[in-house]
Amino acid sequence: MLANTNRKGFVLPFTLMMLGFTSIMLIAFGSQIGRLGSRLNSYERVSEIQLSTRNIIEIAAAYLVDSLEESVTFTSGNDWEDFDEFLEFASTRGGMEGTYWATVLRTLDSDDIEYWNLSNEADFVSHLNTDPSVFDTQDKGAVIYRHDKDTYSLISWTGTENTARRYSYGLFIRQYKLENPALELGSFERVLNQYRSGDETTLWGDVVFGDVIIFDTITIADLSDPRKIFLGTVSASEVIPAFEGFDFTKPSTPVADYFEGLKNEHIDSLPSTTVEINLSSDDRVLPLVLDSYALPLDDETLLVVRIDPSVESVHKIRVEFEEDGDLVLSTLEVKNKKIEVKTSRRITGRDHKLFVRFDSDILVGDGDAKKMDLINGEYSITVVGDIDVTKSLVYEPLKSLFNDGNSENAQTDVSNKPLGQTEVNVSEVNSTLIGESSLIEGISLELISIGGDINFFKETTSSHGVGVMHGDFKAFSNVNDDNPFDDYDDPLIPLTGGSIGLVVESEIPAKGSEFWVYGSLVGESFSSEDLSDFLKRFIAISRSEGGGSSAVSKGFSVVGIRSW
């Protein structure tokens, strides 16, 4: 009885002790949780600030891209007054890593570097103040250091009254994306050679400045290094023989789908508004000189050119480019077993891109393969049929580069200068094209065949055998007269096409020849009879590679971003 009473009396003080201990523990835990919560809030705030600095880096990079086409003023030397503070902050983080970063970042503090403080640009600051991805504080900004024309260092910061500044550093490299690869071909029937030494008659070699897409096997000659032939990226189904150290990718799109996509892309890009002329019309209906009054056009109008097959004995149109920018269109007839001009119309030069579509085969040039037509305007010419190019086509400001004549007439008409006799010669031409790219701003040529082939006619009866083609030449196949510009489908007239070829009309066996393309070749094949025997040198230079800023898509590739 006494024992039971004692046990009951012990319960109360024990309970009181447990309640007191629990209260103390709750207070302690509460205090710890409070401190932990404050620390977590602090970490969250720091994380938000660090994220803000990274976002500012990306905004600054976009601002730089948008400003590159304008006259941005970089100042020589490092004038950022907070550079030492930034360097101290970055170098004391991460132990040895901080030491390494200090070594790298000190290179920015040099008189040889160029500097731009974006925090002094009102529109940039306004963007930061309104961008929800940037922390809402007054202390934020960015600076840019330019190492060279293609390499930039960006530094951003964000700070508040209660936290130290946080920084981010980004290294960006300017990228030049080739919008038009030099070659986009289903197959390329040529054994490619690295440049070899030799005299004018025996030296051979091939080189491509720009990207290459071949949906078939690329064949390289024995003892030739493909890295000396292809000076851009290569995509091909196979390259034989295999060469150690030469990398290429394989096309992921079926060849038919790829070229069908390019064809549709071109058709969709043509103006929807059309104006039609019939060259078979009497000159009282269609004047011989079609100036802007007789034939008003703009860059949103597609000129459709036709002939009347019942009237014309030759169902082809001849197209000639004049040095002053005029375009001459001629109907043809047969006289004394030779094709001659019947009637010509002259479309005067325009200050805008001229879009033309021919619903028949065309001949480009007057047939003198050793001479050249001069391109002095912007032309997009689409042909539903074959395109036979019978002479060299050269951008007018570059005519002297491809001519070795002494007279003014020779400089205008003849493409007789073999420029590709050595690998050094070819590299010099490419460098010249880059250096003089501003001369051909506003000058371009696009020749597209739909349902036909493009043939370049060449002869070597002259002393040189040089063929020069400036422009983008594209051949797309169409089956069963599936004219994409009308609803008519005649299964009795199959138009396959899609081939680009070099046609040799006459040949001096001992003489070599060279073929230049400054632009691009696009088609399901590129071939020629005895191409390897006749063509000693094949040189292709993408317009993007050789210059012409309108053909270059500029952007930035981020090497990396580091936040502290």
C-alpha positions in Angstrom: 0.0 0.0 0.0 2.8 2.3 0.8 4.7 1.3 -2.3 1.7 2.1 -4.5 1.3 5.5 -2.9 5.0 6.3 -3.5 4.7 5.4 -7.1 1.7 7.6 -7.6 3.5 10.5 -6.0 6.5 10.1 -8.3 4.4 10.6 -11.5 3.7 14.3 -11.0 7.3 15.5 -10.5 8.5 13.2 -13.3 5.9 14.6 -15.7 6.9 18.1 -14.7 10.5 17.4 -15.4 9.7 15.9 -18.8 7.6 18.9 -19.7 10.4 21.2 -18.7 13.0 19.3 -20.7 10.6 19.2 -23.7 10.1 22.9 -23.5 13.8 23.5 -23.4 14.3 21.2 -26.4 11.5 22.9 -28.4 13.1 26.3 -27.7 16.5 25.1 -28.7 15.1 23.4 -31.9 13.0 26.5 -32.6 16.1 28.7 -32.4 18.1 26.3 -34.6 15.3 26.1 -37.1 15.1 29.9 -37.1 18.8 30.2 -37.8 18.6 27.5 -40.4 15.7 29.2 -42.1 17.6 32.5 -42.1 20.6 30.7 -43.6 18.4 29.0 -46.2 16.8 32.3 -47.0 20.2 33.8 -47.4 21.3 30.9 -49.7 18.2 31.3 -51.7 18.9 35.0 -52.1 22.5 34.3 -53.2 21.2 31.7 -55.6 18.7 34.2 -57.1 21.5 36.8 -57.4 23.8 34.3 -59.1 21.1 33.3 -61.5 20.5 36.9 -62.2 24.1 37.4 -63.1 24.0 34.5 -65.5 20.9 35.9 -67.1 22.6 39.2 -67.5 25.4 37.5 -69.4 23.0 36.0 -71.9 21.2 39.4 -72.3 24.5 41.1 -72.8 25.5 38.6 -75.5 22.2 39.1 -77.3 22.7 42.9 -77.1 26.2 42.5 -78.5 24.9 40.4 -81.5 22.3 43.0 -82.2 24.9 45.8 -82.1 27.6 44.2 -84.2 26.0 45.5 -87.5 26.0 49.0 -86.1 29.0 51.3 -85.3 29.8 50.0 -81.8 32.6 52.0 -80.1 35.0 49.9 -78.1 37.7 51.8 -76.2 41.3 50.6 -75.9 42.4 49.3 -72.6 40.6 48.3 -69.4 38.6 51.2 -68.0 36.3 49.3 -65.7 36.7 50.9 -62.3 35.5 47.8 -60.5 37.8 45.4 -62.2 40.2 45.0 -59.2 37.2 44.2 -56.9 36.0 41.6 -59.3 39.4 40.0 -59.7 39.8 39.8 -55.9 36.4 38.2 -55.5 36.9 35.6 -58.2 40.5 34.7 -57.2 39.6 34.0 -53.5 36.9 31.5 -54.3 37.6 27.8 -54.8 41.1 27.5 -53.5 43.5 26.6 -56.3 40.8 27.1 -58.9 40.6 30.8 -57.8 44.3 31.1 -58.4 43.9 29.8 -62.0 41.0 32.1 -62.6 43.1 35.1 -61.4 45.8 34.2 -64.0 43.2 34.1 -66.8 41.3 37.2 -65.8 44.4 39.3 -65.4 44.8 39.1 -69.2 41.8 41.4 -69.5 43.7 44.2 -67.7 45.7 45.2 -70.8 46.1 48.1 -73.1 45.9 45.7 -76.1 42.3 44.7 -75.3 39.2 46.7 -76.2 36.4 47.4 -73.6 32.8 48.4 -73.7 30.7 49.2 -70.5 27.1 48.3 -71.3 26.0 49.9 -68.0 26.5 53.2 -69.8 24.0 52.2 -72.5 20.5 53.5 -71.6 18.6 51.0 -73.6 20.6 48.1 -72.1 20.0 49.3 -68.6 16.3 49.8 -69.4 16.1 46.2 -70.6 17.7 45.0 -67.3 15.2 47.0 -65.3 12.2 45.5 -67.0 13.4 41.9 -67.5 11.8 39.5 -65.0 14.8 37.2 -65.1 17.0 39.9 -63.6 17.1 40.5 -59.8 15.3 43.7 -58.9 18.1 45.9 -57.6 19.9 49.0 -58.7 23.4 47.5 -58.6 23.6 45.4 -61.8 25.3 45.6 -65.1 27.8 44.2 -67.6 31.0 44.9 -69.4 32.4 43.4 -72.6 36.1 42.8 -73.5 37.0 42.2 -77.2 40.1 40.0 -77.6 39.7 40.1 -81.4 36.9 40.4 -83.9 35.6 37.0 -83.1 36.3 36.5 -79.4 34.6 38.3 -76.5 34.7 38.1 -72.7 31.6 39.2 -70.8 31.4 40.0 -67.1 28.1 40.7 -65.3 27.3 41.5 -61.7 24.3 41.9 -59.3 24.4 43.2 -55.8 22.0 44.4 -53.1 22.3 46.5 -49.9 22.4 43.4 -47.7 24.5 41.1 -49.9 27.9 41.3 -51.6 28.1 41.5 -55.3 28.0 38.3 -57.2 29.6 37.9 -60.6 29.4 35.8 -63.8 32.0 35.5 -66.5 31.3 34.2 -70.0 33.5 33.5 -73.0 31.8 33.8 -76.4 33.2 33.1 -79.9 31.6 34.5 -83.0 30.4 31.9 -85.4 30.1 32.1 -89.2 27.4 29.7 -90.4 27.5 29.0 -94.1 23.9 29.4 -95.3 24.8 28.0 -98.7 27.3 25.1 -98.7 29.7 25.1 -101.7 28.4 21.6 -102.8 25.0 19.9 -102.1 25.0 16.9 -104.4 23.4 13.5 -104.5 26.5 12.2 -106.1 29.8 13.6 -107.3 31.4 11.5 -110.1 35.0 12.6 -109.7 38.0 11.2 -108.1 39.4 14.1 -106.0 43.0 14.9 -105.9 45.2 16.8 -103.5 47.1 19.5 -105.3 50.3 18.2 -107.0 53.2 20.0 -108.5 53.6 20.1 -112.3 53.5 22.4 -115.2 50.4 24.0 -116.7 49.5 21.0 -118.8 50.0 18.3 -116.2 49.2 19.8 -112.8 45.9 18.8 -111.3 44.1 19.3 -108.0 40.8 19.9 -106.3 39.9 22.2 -103.4 36.6 23.3 -101.8 36.4 26.3 -99.5 33.1 25.8 -97.7 30.8 23.0 -96.4 30.1 19.9 -98.5 27.0 17.6 -98.5 27.3 14.6 -100.7 24.7 11.8 -100.3 26.9 9.2 -102.0 30.5 8.1 -101.7 33.3 10.6 -102.0 36.3 9.0 -103.7 39.8 10.4 -102.9 42.8 9.6 -105.1 45.6 7.5 -103.7 48.2 9.5 -101.6 45.8 12.5 -101.4 44.9 14.0 -98.0 41.1 14.9 -97.9 41.9 17.6 -95.3 43.8 19.4 -98.1 40.8 19.1 -100.4 37.9 20.0 -98.1 38.5 23.2 -96.1 35.0 23.1 -94.5 32.8 20.5 -92.9 31.9 17.3 -94.9 28.8 15.2 -94.8 28.8 12.1 -97.0 27.6 8.5 -96.9 31.2 7.4 -97.2 34.7 8.6 -97.9 37.1 6.2 -99.6 39.7 5.3 -98.8 39.4 5.9 -95.1 41.9 8.6 -93.9 43.0 8.8 -90.3 42.3 12.2 -88.8 39.7 13.2 -91.3 36.2 13.5 -89.7 32.9 13.6 -91.5 29.3 13.1 -90.7 26.6 11.1 -92.5 23.4 12.7 -93.9 20.5 11.9 -91.8 17.8 12.8 -94.3 16.9 10.6 -97.3 18.3 12.1 -100.4 14.9 12.4 -102.2 13.4 14.2 -99.2 16.4 16.5 -98.9 16.2 17.9 -102.4 12.4 17.9 -102.4 12.6 20.1 -99.3 15.1 22.5 -100.9 12.9 22.7 -104.1 9.8 23.5 -102.1 11.7 26.0 -100.0 12.7 27.8 -103.1 9.2 27.7 -104.7 7.7 29.1 -101.4 10.2 31.9 -101.4 9.1 33.3 -104.8 6.8 36.3 -104.9 3.1 35.5 -105.2 2.4 38.4 -107.4 3.1 37.7 -111.1 3.5 39.7 -114.3 3.6 37.8 -117.6 5.2 38.6 -120.9 5.2 36.6 -124.2 8.4 37.1 -126.2 6.5 35.8 -129.3 4.4 39.0 -129.2 4.7 41.7 -131.8 6.9 44.6 -130.7 3.8 46.8 -130.9 2.4 44.7 -128.1 5.7 44.1 -126.3 8.3 46.9 -126.8 11.9 45.9 -127.6 13.1 48.0 -124.6 11.4 47.1 -121.3 12.3 49.9 -118.9 10.6 50.5 -115.6 7.8 52.3 -117.3 7.0 49.7 -120.0 7.5 46.9 -117.5 7.1 48.0 -113.9 8.5 45.5 -111.4 9.5 45.4 -107.8 11.1 42.9 -105.4 7.7 41.5 -104.6 6.8 40.6 -108.2 7.7 37.5 -110.2 8.2 38.1 -113.9 6.9 35.1 -115.9 8.4 34.8 -119.4 6.8 32.6 -122.1 7.0 31.9 -125.8 4.3 30.6 -128.2 5.4 27.1 -129.3 3.2 27.4 -132.4 5.1 30.5 -133.6 8.6 29.7 -132.6 10.7 27.0 -134.4 13.2 26.8 -131.5 11.5 26.3 -128.2 14.3 27.9 -126.1 15.0 31.4 -124.9 18.5 32.9 -124.8 19.4 35.0 -121.8 22.3 37.4 -121.7 23.6 39.5 -118.9 25.0 43.0 -119.8 27.7 44.8 -117.9 25.4 47.7 -117.1 22.8 45.4 -115.4 20.5 45.0 -118.3 19.0 41.6 -119.1 18.6 40.6 -122.8 16.0 37.9 -123.7 15.9 36.5 -127.2 13.8 34.2 -129.2 15.7 31.9 -131.6 15.4 30.5 -135.1 17.3 28.2 -137.4 19.2 29.7 -140.3 21.6 27.9 -142.5 21.6 25.0 -140.1 22.6 27.3 -137.3 20.6 28.8 -134.4 20.5 32.6 -134.5 18.6 35.3 -132.7 15.1 36.1 -134.1 14.0 38.9 -131.7 15.5 40.4 -128.6 14.0 42.3 -125.7 16.0 44.3 -123.2 14.9 44.5 -119.6 16.8 47.5 -118.2 18.7 47.2 -114.9 16.7 47.6 -111.7 17.8 48.7 -108.2 16.1 45.7 -106.6 16.3 41.9 -106.9 14.8 40.7 -110.2 12.7 37.5 -109.9 12.2 35.8 -113.3 10.6 32.5 -114.2 10.9 30.9 -117.6 8.4 28.2 -118.6 10.8 26.8 -121.3 14.4 25.7 -121.6 16.9 28.5 -121.7 20.4 29.1 -123.1 22.6 31.4 -121.0 25.2 33.3 -123.1 25.8 33.6 -126.8 27.7 30.3 -127.1 31.3 31.6 -126.9 32.6 29.4 -124.0 35.9 31.3 -123.7 34.2 34.6 -122.9 32.1 35.7 -120.0 28.9 37.5 -119.3 29.1 40.1 -116.5 26.6 40.0 -113.6 25.9 43.5 -112.3 22.6 43.2 -110.3 20.6 40.8 -108.2 18.8 38.0 -110.2 16.8 35.0 -109.1 16.0 33.0 -112.3 13.8 29.9 -112.1 13.4 27.7 -115.2 10.9 24.9 -115.7 13.2 23.0 -118.0 16.9 22.8 -118.9 19.5 25.5 -118.4 22.5 25.4 -120.8 25.2 27.8 -119.7 27.4 28.5 -122.7 29.9 30.9 -121.3 31.5 32.0 -118.0 29.3 34.1 -115.6 31.3 36.5 -113.6 30.4 39.2 -111.1 31.3 42.5 -112.8 33.5 44.0 -110.0 35.6 40.8 -110.1 36.1 40.6 -113.8 39.8 41.6 -113.8 40.6 38.8 -111.3 39.6 36.2 -113.9 41.0 37.9 -117.0 44.6 38.1 -118.4 43.9 40.3 -121.3 45.6 43.6 -122.0 42.8 45.5 -123.8 39.7 47.0 -122.2 37.6 44.7 -124.5 39.5 41.7 -123.3 39.1 42.6 -119.7 35.4 42.8 -120.3 34.8 39.7 -122.3 37.4 37.0 -121.8 37.8 34.6 -118.9 41.3 33.4 -119.9 43.3 33.5 -116.7 44.3 30.1 -115.2 44.3 31.0 -111.5 44.4 27.5 -110.0 47.8 26.3 -111.1 49.1 25.8 -107.5 47.5 25.4 -104.1 49.0 28.8 -103.1 47.3 30.4 -106.1 43.9 29.1 -105.1 44.4 30.3 -101.5 45.4 33.7 -102.7 42.2 34.0 -104.9 40.1 33.0 -101.9 41.8 35.6 -99.7 41.2 38.2 -102.4 37.5 37.3 -102.6 37.3 37.8 -98.8 39.1 41.1 -98.9 37.0 42.4 -101.8 33.6 41.1 -100.6 32.3 44.6 -100.2 32.6 45.2 -103.9 29.8 42.6 -104.7 27.3 43.7 -102.1 24.0 43.9 -104.0 25.2 41.6 -106.7 24.1 38.0 -106.9 22.9 35.3 -109.3 20.6 32.3 -108.6 19.9 29.9 -111.5 17.4 27.2 -110.6 16.1 24.4 -112.9 12.9 22.6 -111.9 12.3 19.4 -113.8 15.4 19.9 -115.9 19.2 19.8 -115.9 21.9 22.4 -115.7 24.8 21.9 -118.2 27.9 24.0 -118.4 29.3 23.9 -121.9 33.1 24.1 -122.1 35.6 23.9 -124.9 39.4 24.0 -125.0 40.1 25.1 -128.5 41.4 28.3 -127.0 44.7 28.4 -125.2 43.4 28.1 -121.7 40.2 26.2 -121.0 39.1 28.2 -117.9 35.5 28.0 -116.9 34.3 30.4 -114.2 30.7 30.4 -112.7 29.7 33.0 -110.1 26.3 32.2 -108.5 24.2 29.5 -107.0 23.2 26.8 -109.5 20.5 24.4 -108.4 18.8 21.6 -110.3 15.7 19.9 -108.9 14.0 16.9 -110.4 10.3 16.7 -111.3 8.6 13.6 -112.6 5.8 13.4 -115.2 5.7 17.1 -116.0 4.6 17.9 -112.4 4.9 21.6 -113.0 4.7 23.2 -109.5 3.4 26.4 -110.9 0.2 25.0 -112.5 -2.3 22.2 -112.1 -1.5 20.5 -115.5 0.2 17.1 -115.4 1.0 15.5 -118.7 2.3 11.9 -118.1 3.5 11.7 -121.7 6.2 14.3 -121.1 8.4 13.0 -118.2 10.7 15.7 -116.9 13.1 14.1 -114.4 16.1 16.4 -114.3 18.1 17.3 -111.2 21.5 16.8 -112.7 24.4 19.3 -113.1 27.0 18.5 -115.7 30.1 19.8 -117.5 29.8 19.2 -121.2 33.0 19.3 -123.2 32.3 20.3 -126.8 35.9 20.0 -128.1 39.1 19.1 -126.5 42.8 19.5 -126.9 44.0 16.3 -125.2 47.4 17.7 -124.0 45.8 20.7 -122.4 44.4 20.8 -118.9 41.4 22.8 -117.8 40.1 24.3 -114.6 36.5 24.9 -113.5 35.7 27.5 -110.8 32.5 27.9 -108.9 32.1 31.0 -106.6 28.8 30.2 -104.9 27.3 26.8 -104.9 26.3 23.7 -106.9 23.1 22.0 -105.8 21.7 18.9 -107.6 21.1 15.2 -107.4 24.3 14.6 -109.4 27.3 16.3 -110.9 29.0 14.5 -113.7 30.5 14.7 -117.2 31.8 12.4 -119.8 35.6 11.8 -119.2 35.4 14.5 -116.5 38.5 13.3 -114.7 40.6 13.2 -118.0 39.5 16.6 -119.1 39.1 18.6 -115.9 42.5 18.9 -114.3 41.4 21.4 -111.6 38.1 21.8 -109.8 37.8 24.7 -107.4 34.6 25.6 -105.4 34.3 28.6 -103.1 31.2 29.2 -101.1 30.0 32.8 -101.4 29.8 32.7 -97.6 33.4 31.5 -97.4 34.7 33.9 -99.9 32.9 36.9 -98.5 29.6 38.7 -99.1 28.1 39.4 -95.8 24.6 38.9 -97.1 25.4 35.2 -97.4 26.8 34.9 -93.8 24.6 34.1 -90.8 26.5 35.5 -87.8 25.9 34.4 -84.2 27.8 33.4 -81.1 28.8 30.1 -79.5 29.2 30.1 -75.8 32.4 28.4 -74.7 31.3 28.5 -71.0 29.9 30.6 -68.2 31.3 30.7 -64.6 29.3 32.2 -61.7 30.6 33.2 -58.3 
